[in-house]
Amino acid sequence: MARPRQRAHSKVTRLQAQTRAIRAVNGVVLCVFGLAVGSLAVATAIPQVHKRAEKELELARVLDRERQVIAEKDDRKASYEALRDDPEYLEIHARDRLDLYRPGEKIFRIERDR
């Protein structure tokens, strides 16, 4: 009678060992699966990060160009309003651009190389 009990006990021990081994393998498989999914997520995000950086650079260029255009517009508006409203500025502008001068005045013009 002692033998059947040992067999039953050894079967339980063997089943417990198999269960522990299967759990360990399942844990490793789960970790590998998690790493694979995480790596896939990172790999799909990398091109998006590069595209975002390119778009941010393009946006910075566009905003810089917009600031330049706005500054030029403001300069031209100020010049237009000065020509329209300020007779002294109009006279200076006419002397410079149209080579106008008053009788008896001597004008010395320095030409710059462009």
The first five atom37 places (N, CA, C, CB, O) and aatype in JSON, in Angstrom:
{
  "aatype": [12, 0, 1, 14, 1, 5, 1, 0, 8, 15, 11, 19, 16, 1, 10, 5, 0, 5, 16, 1, 0, 9, 1, 0, 19, 2, 7, 19, 19, 10, 4, 19, 13, 7, 10, 0, 19, 7, 15, 10, 0, 19, 0, 16, 0, 9, 14, 5, 19, 8, 11, 1, 0, 6, 11, 6, 10, 6, 10, 0, 1, 19, 10, 3, 1, 6, 1, 5, 19, 9, 0, 6, 11, 3, 3, 1, 11, 0, 15, 18, 6, 0, 10, 1, 3, 3, 14, 6, 18, 10, 6, 9, 8, 0, 1, 3, 1, 10, 3, 10, 18, 1, 14, 7, 6, 11, 9, 13, 1, 9, 6, 1, 3, 1],
  "atom_mask": [
    [1, 1, 1, 1, 1],
    [1, 1, 1, 1, 1],
    [1, 1, 1, 1, 1],
    [1, 1, 1, 1, 1],
    [1, 1, 1, 1, 1],
    [1, 1, 1, 1, 1],
    [1, 1, 1, 1, 1],
    [1, 1, 1, 1, 1],
    [1, 1, 1, 1, 1],
    [1, 1, 1, 1, 1],
    [1, 1, 1, 1, 1],
    [1, 1, 1, 1, 1],
    [1, 1, 1, 1, 1],
    [1, 1, 1, 1, 1],
    [1, 1, 1, 1, 1],
    [1, 1, 1, 1, 1],
    [1, 1, 1, 1, 1],
    [1, 1, 1, 1, 1],
    [1, 1, 1, 1, 1],
    [1, 1, 1, 1, 1],
    [1, 1, 1, 1, 1],
    [1, 1, 1, 1, 1],
    [1, 1, 1, 1, 1],
    [1, 1, 1, 1, 1],
    [1, 1, 1, 1, 1],
    [1, 1, 1, 1, 1],
    [1, 1, 1, 0, 1],
    [1, 1, 1, 1, 1],
    [1, 1, 1, 1, 1],
    [1, 1, 1, 1, 1],
    [1, 1, 1, 1, 1],
    [1, 1, 1, 1, 1],
    [1, 1, 1, 1, 1],
    [1, 1, 1, 0, 1],
    [1, 1, 1, 1, 1],
    [1, 1, 1, 1, 1],
    [1, 1, 1, 1, 1],
    [1, 1, 1, 0, 1],
    [1, 1, 1, 1, 1],
    [1, 1, 1, 1, 1],
    [1, 1, 1, 1, 1],
    [1, 1, 1, 1, 1],
    [1, 1, 1, 1, 1],
    [1, 1, 1, 1, 1],
    [1, 1, 1, 1, 1],
    [1, 1, 1, 1, 1],
    [1, 1, 1, 1, 1],
    [1, 1, 1, 1, 1],
    [1, 1, 1, 1, 1],
    [1, 1, 1, 1, 1],
    [1, 1, 1, 1, 1],
    [1, 1, 1, 1, 1],
    [1, 1, 1, 1, 1],
    [1, 1, 1, 1, 1],
    [1, 1, 1, 1, 1],
    [1, 1, 1, 1, 1],
    [1, 1, 1, 1, 1],
    [1, 1, 1, 1, 1],
    [1, 1, 1, 1, 1],
    [1, 1, 1, 1, 1],
    [1, 1, 1, 1, 1],
    [1, 1, 1, 1, 1],
    [1, 1, 1, 1, 1],
    [1, 1, 1, 1, 1],
    [1, 1, 1, 1, 1],
    [1, 1, 1, 1, 1],
    [1, 1, 1, 1, 1],
    [1, 1, 1, 1, 1],
    [1, 1, 1, 1, 1],
    [1, 1, 1, 1, 1],
    [1, 1, 1, 1, 1],
    [1, 1, 1, 1, 1],
    [1, 1, 1, 1, 1],
    [1, 1, 1, 1, 1],
    [1, 1, 1, 1, 1],
    [1, 1, 1, 1, 1],
    [1, 1, 1, 1, 1],
    [1, 1, 1, 1, 1],
    [1, 1, 1, 1, 1],
    [1, 1, 1, 1, 1],
    [1, 1, 1, 1, 1],
    [1, 1, 1, 1, 1],
    [1, 1, 1, 1, 1],
    [1, 1, 1, 1, 1],
    [1, 1, 1, 1, 1],
    [1, 1, 1, 1, 1],
    [1, 1, 1, 1, 1],
    [1, 1, 1, 1, 1],
    [1, 1, 1, 1, 1],
    [1, 1, 1, 1, 1],
    [1, 1, 1, 1, 1],
    [1, 1, 1, 1, 1],
    [1, 1, 1, 1, 1],
    [1, 1, 1, 1, 1],
    [1, 1, 1, 1, 1],
    [1, 1, 1, 1, 1],
    [1, 1, 1, 1, 1],
    [1, 1, 1, 1, 1],
    [1, 1, 1, 1, 1],
    [1, 1, 1, 1, 1],
    [1, 1, 1, 1, 1],
    [1, 1, 1, 1, 1],
    [1, 1, 1, 1, 1],
    [1, 1, 1, 0, 1],
    [1, 1, 1, 1, 1],
    [1, 1, 1, 1, 1],
    [1, 1, 1, 1, 1],
    [1, 1, 1, 1, 1],
    [1, 1, 1, 1, 1],
    [1, 1, 1, 1, 1],
    [1, 1, 1, 1, 1],
    [1, 1, 1, 1, 1],
    [1, 1, 1, 1, 1],
    [1, 1, 1, 1, 1]
  ],
  "atom_positions": [
    [[0.78, -1.2, 0.0], [0.0, 0.0, 0.0], [0.82, 1.28, 0.0], [-0.89, -0.01, 1.15], [0.34, 2.34, -0.4]],
    [[2.01, 1.18, 0.43], [2.87, 2.34, 0.48], [3.22, 2.83, -0.91], [4.13, 2.03, 1.27], [3.39, 4.02, -1.15]],
    [[3.32, 1.9, -1.8], [3.7, 2.29, -3.16], [2.68, 3.2, -3.85], [3.91, 1.07, -4.0], [3.08, 4.21, -4.42]],
    [[1.41, 2.9, -3.82], [0.46, 3.77, -4.51], [0.49, 5.21, -3.98], [-0.94, 3.21, -4.38], [0.29, 6.16, -4.74]],
    [[0.74, 5.37, -2.7], [0.79, 6.72, -2.16], [2.0, 7.48, -2.69], [0.83, 6.67, -0.64], [1.89, 8.67, -2.99]],
    [[3.12, 6.82, -2.81], [4.31, 7.47, -3.33], [4.08, 7.87, -4.78], [5.53, 6.56, -3.21], [4.49, 8.94, -5.21]],
    [[3.43, 7.01, -5.52], [3.14, 7.35, -6.91], [2.23, 8.57, -7.0], [2.5, 6.16, -7.63], [2.46, 9.47, -7.81]],
    [[1.23, 8.6, -6.17], [0.32, 9.75, -6.18], [1.07, 11.02, -5.77], [-0.88, 9.49, -5.23], [0.88, 12.09, -6.34]],
    [[1.91, 10.86, -4.76], [2.68, 12.02, -4.3], [3.67, 12.46, -5.37], [3.43, 11.69, -2.99], [3.85, 13.66, -5.58]],
    [[4.32, 11.52, -6.06], [5.28, 11.88, -7.1], [4.57, 12.49, -8.32], [6.08, 10.65, -7.52], [5.13, 13.36, -8.98]],
    [[3.35, 12.03, -8.61], [2.6, 12.64, -9.72], [2.26, 14.09, -9.4], [1.31, 11.84, -10.0], [2.37, 14.95, -10.27]],
    [[1.85, 14.35, -8.18], [1.52, 15.72, -7.76], [2.76, 16.59, -7.83], [0.93, 15.73, -6.32], [2.7, 17.72, -8.31]],
    [[3.87, 16.08, -7.34], [5.12, 16.83, -7.38], [5.53, 17.11, -8.82], [6.24, 16.07, -6.64], [5.95, 18.22, -9.15]],
    [[5.41, 16.09, -9.67], [5.77, 16.27, -11.08], [4.82, 17.29, -11.75], [5.71, 14.91, -11.82], [5.28, 18.13, -12.53]],
    [[3.54, 17.24, -11.46], [2.58, 18.2, -12.02], [2.87, 19.62, -11.52], [1.14, 17.78, -11.65], [2.75, 20.58, -12.28]],
    [[3.23, 19.74, -10.25], [3.58, 21.06, -9.71], [4.83, 21.6, -10.4], [3.8, 20.98, -8.18], [4.89, 22.79, -10.71]],
    [[5.81, 20.76, -10.63], [7.03, 21.18, -11.32], [6.71, 21.61, -12.75], [8.08, 20.05, -11.32], [7.24, 22.61, -13.23]],
    [[5.86, 20.85, -13.42], [5.47, 21.2, -14.79], [4.71, 22.53, -14.8], [4.6, 20.09, -15.41], [4.91, 23.36, -15.69]],
    [[3.84, 22.72, -13.83], [3.08, 23.97, -13.73], [4.01, 25.15, -13.53], [2.05, 23.9, -12.59], [3.83, 26.2, -14.14]],
    [[5.01, 24.99, -12.65], [5.97, 26.08, -12.43], [6.75, 26.37, -13.71], [6.96, 25.7, -11.28], [6.98, 27.54, -14.04]],
    [[7.14, 25.34, -14.42], [7.89, 25.52, -15.67], [7.03, 26.22, -16.72], [8.38, 24.16, -16.21], [7.49, 27.13, -17.42]],
    [[5.77, 25.79, -16.82], [4.86, 26.43, -17.8], [4.63, 27.89, -17.43], [3.5, 25.68, -17.87], [4.6, 28.75, -18.31]],
    [[4.48, 28.18, -16.15], [4.3, 29.58, -15.71], [5.54, 30.41, -16.05], [4.02, 29.64, -14.18], [5.43, 31.56, -16.49]],
    [[6.7, 29.84, -15.84], [7.94, 30.57, -16.15], [8.03, 30.84, -17.65], [9.19, 29.77, -15.68], [8.38, 31.94, -18.07]],
    [[7.72, 29.82, -18.46], [7.75, 30.01, -19.91], [6.71, 31.03, -20.33], [7.5, 28.67, -20.65], [6.98, 31.88, -21.18]],
    [[5.52, 30.97, -19.74], [4.48, 31.96, -20.05], [4.93, 33.37, -19.68], [3.18, 31.62, -19.31], [4.67, 34.33, -20.42]],
    [[5.6, 33.5, -18.55], [6.12, 34.81, -18.15], [7.14, 35.34, -19.14], [0.0, 0.0, 0.0], [7.1, 36.52, -19.5]],
    [[8.04, 34.48, -19.58], [9.05, 34.89, -20.56], [8.38, 35.27, -21.88], [10.09, 33.76, -20.8], [8.71, 36.29, -22.48]],
    [[7.43, 34.44, -22.33], [6.72, 34.73, -23.58], [5.97, 36.05, -23.47], [5.74, 33.59, -23.94], [5.97, 36.84, -24.41]],
    [[5.32, 36.29, -22.34], [4.61, 37.55, -22.13], [5.56, 38.74, -22.16], [3.84, 37.52, -20.8], [5.24, 39.77, -22.75]],
    [[6.72, 38.61, -21.54], [7.72, 39.69, -21.57], [8.22, 39.95, -22.99], [8.91, 39.33, -20.65], [8.33, 41.1, -23.41]],
    [[8.5, 38.88, -23.72], [8.96, 39.04, -25.1], [7.88, 39.69, -25.94], [9.37, 37.68, -25.71], [8.17, 40.57, -26.76]],
    [[6.64, 39.28, -25.76], [5.52, 39.88, -26.49], [5.39, 41.36, -26.15], [4.21, 39.14, -26.17], [5.19, 42.2, -27.04]],
    [[5.49, 41.68, -24.87], [5.42, 43.1, -24.45], [6.55, 43.92, -25.05], [0.0, 0.0, 0.0], [6.32, 45.04, -25.51]],
    [[7.76, 43.38, -25.06], [8.89, 44.08, -25.66], [8.68, 44.28, -27.16], [10.19, 43.32, -25.41], [9.0, 45.33, -27.72]],
    [[8.13, 43.24, -27.82], [7.88, 43.35, -29.26], [6.86, 44.42, -29.55], [7.41, 42.0, -29.83], [7.04, 45.22, -30.47]],
    [[5.77, 44.47, -28.79], [4.74, 45.49, -28.99], [5.31, 46.87, -28.69], [3.5, 45.21, -28.09], [5.05, 47.82, -29.43]],
    [[6.08, 46.99, -27.63], [6.7, 48.29, -27.3], [7.67, 48.74, -28.37], [0.0, 0.0, 0.0], [7.69, 49.91, -28.73]],
    [[8.47, 47.81, -28.89], [9.41, 48.15, -29.96], [8.67, 48.58, -31.21], [10.33, 46.96, -30.27], [9.1, 49.5, -31.91]],
    [[7.57, 47.91, -31.5], [6.76, 48.27, -32.67], [6.19, 49.68, -32.51], [5.63, 47.26, -32.88], [6.17, 50.45, -33.47]],
    [[5.73, 49.99, -31.31], [5.18, 51.33, -31.07], [6.26, 52.4, -31.24], [4.57, 51.41, -29.65], [6.01, 53.44, -31.85]],
    [[7.43, 52.14, -30.73], [8.54, 53.11, -30.86], [8.95, 53.23, -32.32], [9.75, 52.68, -30.0], [9.21, 54.33, -32.81]],
    [[9.02, 52.1, -33.03], [9.45, 52.12, -34.43], [8.46, 52.88, -35.3], [9.61, 50.7, -34.96], [8.87, 53.54, -36.26]],
    [[7.18, 52.82, -35.0], [6.2, 53.56, -35.8], [6.18, 55.04, -35.42], [4.8, 52.96, -35.64], [5.72, 55.87, -36.2]],
    [[6.66, 55.38, -34.24], [6.65, 56.77, -33.8], [7.84, 57.56, -34.34], [6.63, 56.84, -32.29], [7.75, 58.78, -34.46]],
    [[8.93, 56.91, -34.65], [10.15, 57.61, -35.08], [9.93, 58.44, -36.35], [11.28, 56.59, -35.32], [10.32, 59.6, -36.36]],
    [[9.31, 57.9, -37.41], [9.08, 58.75, -38.59], [8.18, 59.94, -38.28], [8.46, 57.92, -39.71], [8.36, 61.02, -38.84]],
    [[7.23, 59.74, -37.39], [6.34, 60.85, -37.03], [7.11, 61.95, -36.31], [5.19, 60.34, -36.16], [6.82, 63.13, -36.49]],
    [[8.07, 61.57, -35.5], [8.89, 62.56, -34.8], [9.7, 63.37, -35.81], [9.83, 61.87, -33.77], [9.83, 64.59, -35.67]],
    [[10.26, 62.7, -36.81], [11.02, 63.41, -37.84], [10.12, 64.34, -38.64], [11.72, 62.41, -38.77], [10.5, 65.48, -38.92]],
    [[8.95, 63.87, -39.01], [8.01, 64.73, -39.75], [7.62, 65.94, -38.93], [6.76, 63.94, -40.16], [7.52, 67.04, -39.46]],
    [[7.4, 65.74, -37.63], [7.03, 66.85, -36.76], [8.16, 67.88, -36.69], [6.68, 66.34, -35.35], [7.91, 69.08, -36.75]],
    [[9.39, 67.4, -36.58], [10.53, 68.32, -36.53], [10.63, 69.12, -37.83], [11.84, 67.55, -36.27], [10.91, 70.31, -37.8]],
    [[10.42, 68.46, -38.98], [10.46, 69.15, -40.27], [9.35, 70.19, -40.35], [10.33, 68.14, -41.43], [9.58, 71.31, -40.82]],
    [[8.16, 69.83, -39.91], [7.03, 70.78, -39.94], [7.27, 71.96, -39.02], [5.72, 70.07, -39.55], [6.92, 73.09, -39.35]],
    [[7.88, 71.72, -37.85], [8.18, 72.83, -36.94], [9.22, 73.76, -37.56], [8.69, 72.29, -35.6], [9.12, 74.98, -37.41]],
    [[10.21, 73.2, -38.26], [11.2, 74.02, -38.94], [10.56, 74.83, -40.05], [12.32, 73.16, -39.5], [10.86, 76.02, -40.22]],
    [[9.67, 74.2, -40.81], [8.96, 74.91, -41.88], [8.08, 76.01, -41.31], [8.11, 73.93, -42.7], [8.01, 77.1, -41.88]],
    [[7.42, 75.74, -40.19], [6.59, 76.75, -39.54], [7.44, 77.93, -39.08], [5.83, 76.14, -38.35], [7.03, 79.08, -39.22]],
    [[8.61, 77.65, -38.53], [9.5, 78.73, -38.08], [9.92, 79.6, -39.26], [10.75, 78.15, -37.38], [9.97, 80.83, -39.15]],
    [[10.22, 78.96, -40.42], [10.58, 79.74, -41.62], [9.41, 80.6, -42.09], [11.03, 78.8, -42.75], [9.59, 81.76, -42.44]],
    [[8.22, 80.02, -42.09], [7.04, 80.77, -42.54], [6.75, 81.94, -41.61], [5.8, 79.84, -42.62], [6.44, 83.04, -42.07]],
    [[6.86, 81.71, -40.31], [6.62, 82.79, -39.35], [7.67, 83.9, -39.48], [6.61, 82.25, -37.93], [7.35, 85.08, -39.35]],
    [[8.92, 83.51, -39.74], [9.97, 84.51, -39.95], [9.68, 85.33, -41.2], [11.35, 83.83, -40.06], [9.82, 86.56, -41.19]],
    [[9.28, 84.66, -42.27], [8.93, 85.37, -43.51], [7.73, 86.28, -43.29], [8.64, 84.37, -44.65], [7.68, 87.39, -43.83]],
    [[6.77, 85.82, -42.5], [5.6, 86.64, -42.2], [6.01, 87.91, -41.44], [4.56, 85.84, -41.38], [5.52, 89.0, -41.73]],
    [[6.92, 87.75, -40.47], [7.4, 88.93, -39.73], [8.1, 89.92, -40.67], [8.37, 88.51, -38.6], [7.95, 91.13, -40.53]],
    [[8.88, 89.38, -41.62], [9.56, 90.26, -42.57], [8.56, 91.02, -43.44], [10.51, 89.45, -43.46], [8.71, 92.22, -43.67]],
    [[7.54, 90.31, -43.91], [6.53, 90.94, -44.76], [5.76, 92.0, -43.98], [5.56, 89.88, -45.34], [5.47, 93.08, -44.5]],
    [[5.42, 91.7, -42.74], [4.7, 92.68, -41.92], [5.56, 93.9, -41.66], [4.26, 92.04, -40.59], [5.07, 95.03, -41.7]],
    [[6.85, 93.69, -41.39], [7.75, 94.83, -41.16], [7.87, 95.67, -42.43], [9.15, 94.34, -40.72], [7.86, 96.9, -42.35]],
    [[7.98, 95.03, -43.59], [8.07, 95.77, -44.85], [6.77, 96.53, -45.11], [8.37, 94.82, -46.02], [6.79, 97.67, -45.57]],
    [[5.64, 95.9, -44.81], [4.35, 96.57, -44.99], [4.25, 97.8, -44.09], [3.19, 95.59, -44.69], [3.79, 98.86, -44.52]],
    [[4.69, 97.65, -42.84], [4.65, 98.79, -41.91], [5.55, 99.92, -42.39], [5.06, 98.34, -40.49], [5.18, 101.09, -42.29]],
    [[6.74, 99.58, -42.91], [7.65, 100.6, -43.43], [7.02, 101.33, -44.61], [8.99, 99.97, -43.86], [7.07, 102.56, -44.69]],
    [[6.44, 100.58, -45.52], [5.81, 101.21, -46.69], [4.61, 102.06, -46.3], [5.38, 100.15, -47.71], [4.38, 103.12, -46.88]],
    [[3.85, 101.59, -45.32], [2.69, 102.37, -44.86], [3.15, 103.67, -44.22], [1.84, 101.56, -43.87], [2.57, 104.73, -44.46]],
    [[4.21, 103.58, -43.4], [4.74, 104.79, -42.76], [5.28, 105.75, -43.82], [5.84, 104.44, -41.75], [5.07, 106.96, -43.72]],
    [[5.96, 105.23, -44.82], [6.48, 106.07, -45.9], [5.33, 106.72, -46.68], [7.37, 105.25, -46.84], [5.4, 107.9, -47.02]],
    [[4.3, 105.95, -46.96], [3.15, 106.48, -47.7], [2.46, 107.6, -46.91], [2.14, 105.36, -48.01], [2.15, 108.66, -47.45]],
    [[2.24, 107.34, -45.62], [1.58, 108.36, -44.8], [2.45, 109.61, -44.66], [1.26, 107.79, -43.41], [1.93, 110.72, -44.63]],
    [[3.77, 109.43, -44.58], [4.66, 110.59, -44.5], [4.64, 111.37, -45.81], [6.1, 110.15, -44.17], [4.64, 112.6, -45.79]],
    [[4.63, 110.68, -46.93], [4.55, 111.37, -48.23], [3.24, 112.13, -48.35], [4.69, 110.36, -49.39], [3.2, 113.23, -48.91]],
    [[2.17, 111.54, -47.84], [0.86, 112.16, -47.96], [0.68, 113.33, -47.0], [-0.23, 111.12, -47.71], [0.06, 114.33, -47.36]],
    [[1.22, 113.23, -45.79], [0.91, 114.2, -44.74], [2.05, 115.15, -44.37], [0.48, 113.49, -43.53], [1.79, 116.21, -43.82]],
    [[3.3, 114.8, -44.65], [4.43, 115.59, -44.17], [5.15, 116.25, -45.35], [5.42, 114.71, -43.36], [5.82, 115.57, -46.12]],
    [[5.01, 117.55, -45.48], [5.64, 118.23, -46.62], [7.17, 118.18, -46.58], [5.19, 119.67, -46.67], [7.81, 118.13, -47.63]],
    [[7.76, 118.19, -45.39], [9.22, 118.13, -45.29], [9.74, 116.77, -45.79], [9.67, 118.36, -43.82], [10.74, 116.71, -46.52]],
    [[9.06, 115.71, -45.41], [9.47, 114.39, -45.88], [9.27, 114.29, -47.39], [8.67, 113.28, -45.16], [10.1, 113.69, -48.08]],
    [[8.2, 114.87, -47.9], [7.95, 114.87, -49.34], [9.07, 115.61, -50.08], [6.59, 115.52, -49.66], [9.5, 115.17, -51.14]],
    [[9.52, 116.7, -49.52], [10.61, 117.45, -50.14], [11.91, 116.63, -50.14], [10.82, 118.8, -49.41], [12.62, 116.57, -51.15]],
    [[12.22, 116.02, -49.01], [13.43, 115.2, -48.93], [13.36, 114.04, -49.92], [13.63, 114.66, -47.49], [14.34, 113.74, -50.61]],
    [[12.22, 113.42, -49.99], [12.03, 112.29, -50.9], [12.16, 112.75, -52.35], [10.64, 111.64, -50.66], [12.78, 112.06, -53.16]],
    [[11.58, 113.88, -52.68], [11.66, 114.39, -54.06], [13.1, 114.76, -54.42], [10.74, 115.62, -54.22], [13.54, 114.49, -55.53]],
    [[13.82, 115.37, -53.5], [15.21, 115.73, -53.77], [16.05, 114.46, -54.01], [15.8, 116.56, -52.6], [16.91, 114.43, -54.89]],
    [[15.79, 113.45, -53.22], [16.6, 112.23, -53.33], [16.24, 111.42, -54.57], [16.41, 111.36, -52.09], [17.12, 111.03, -55.33]],
    [[14.97, 111.18, -54.79], [14.54, 110.29, -55.87], [14.48, 110.98, -57.24], [13.19, 109.71, -55.55], [14.83, 110.39, -58.26]],
    [[14.05, 112.22, -57.25], [13.82, 112.9, -58.54], [14.93, 113.87, -58.9], [12.5, 113.64, -58.5], [14.85, 114.56, -59.92]],
    [[15.96, 113.94, -58.1], [17.08, 114.86, -58.33], [16.61, 116.31, -58.47], [17.85, 114.44, -59.58], [17.1, 117.04, -59.33]],
    [[15.68, 116.71, -57.63], [15.21, 118.09, -57.63], [16.08, 118.91, -56.67], [13.71, 118.16, -57.21], [16.61, 118.4, -55.69]],
    [[16.2, 120.21, -56.99], [16.96, 121.1, -56.13], [16.42, 122.51, -56.3], [18.49, 121.03, -56.45], [15.73, 122.83, -57.27]],
    [[16.76, 123.34, -55.35], [16.32, 124.72, -55.38], [17.34, 125.53, -56.18], [16.14, 125.3, -53.94], [18.52, 125.18, -56.25]],
    [[16.89, 126.62, -56.78], [17.84, 127.44, -57.56], [18.97, 127.94, -56.67], [17.1, 128.64, -58.23], [18.74, 128.4, -55.55]],
    [[20.19, 127.85, -57.18], [21.37, 128.32, -56.47], [21.98, 127.28, -55.53], [0.0, 0.0, 0.0], [23.03, 127.53, -54.95]],
    [[21.35, 126.16, -55.39], [21.86, 125.11, -54.51], [22.85, 124.23, -55.25], [20.72, 124.27, -53.94], [22.67, 123.94, -56.43]],
    [[23.89, 123.8, -54.55], [24.82, 122.84, -55.13], [24.58, 121.5, -54.46], [26.3, 123.3, -54.96], [24.52, 121.41, -53.24]],
    [[24.44, 120.47, -55.26], [24.17, 119.12, -54.75], [25.38, 118.25, -55.02], [22.9, 118.52, -55.41], [25.86, 118.18, -56.15]],
    [[25.87, 117.59, -53.99], [26.95, 116.61, -54.13], [26.35, 115.24, -53.85], [28.15, 116.93, -53.16], [25.83, 114.98, -52.76]],
    [[26.43, 114.38, -54.84], [25.84, 113.05, -54.69], [26.96, 112.02, -54.72], [24.79, 112.77, -55.81], [27.83, 112.04, -55.59]],
    [[26.92, 111.14, -53.75], [27.91, 110.06, -53.67], [27.22, 108.78, -54.14], [28.48, 109.9, -52.2], [26.24, 108.33, -53.55]],
    [[27.73, 108.22, -55.2], [27.18, 106.98, -55.73], [27.85, 105.79, -55.07], [27.35, 106.92, -57.28], [29.07, 105.76, -54.93]],
    [[27.09, 104.84, -54.68], [27.62, 103.63, -54.05], [27.61, 102.49, -55.06], [26.8, 103.25, -52.8], [26.71, 102.39, -55.89]],
    [[28.63, 101.65, -54.96], [28.64, 100.44, -55.79], [27.64, 99.47, -55.22], [30.06, 99.8, -55.85], [27.55, 99.28, -54.01]],
    [[26.89, 98.85, -56.1], [25.89, 97.9, -55.63], [26.24, 96.52, -55.99], [24.54, 98.22, -56.17], [25.51, 95.59, -55.67]]
  ]
}
